[in-house]
């Protein structure tokens, strides 16, 4: 059984749109590639056919994964989020106590994470370490790069 994940309305819609696109256009494109490769003759030595079948396998695996994610996804009502402590969809301003640098991240579901947009997964080491903390608290977090200590400065939406 898969774990329930929580998403913003926009994040969940993006996943649903990708799933629809893969099921409709993606499958159509792959079947066209397979048909074109099949028309080129002997399938036992046809690299194009093998590549198309391989791409079909990857497409179906992505579709299956997205169906699972969407099926277990729940949309979060942002008006019900408690900003007194760090949770999913919290926008957290933290300070790295060793370097003195401050960062602002939004904690999101794994599939919505995008470091370029300052969105980190609640399942990442930093995300896990910040969950449940309140402003003024410190979080000692074990990351792949070593132990880091952050102070929670602000929590918002």
Protein Blocks (a to p, Z undefined) as FASTA:
>chain_A
ZZdddddfklmmmmmmmmmmmmmmmmmmmmmmmmmmmmnopfklcmklmmmmmmmmmmmm
mmmmmmmmmmmgccddfklpcfkbccehiacddddfknopacddddddfklgcfknopac
fkbmklmmmgopaehiacddddfkbccddddfbdcZZ
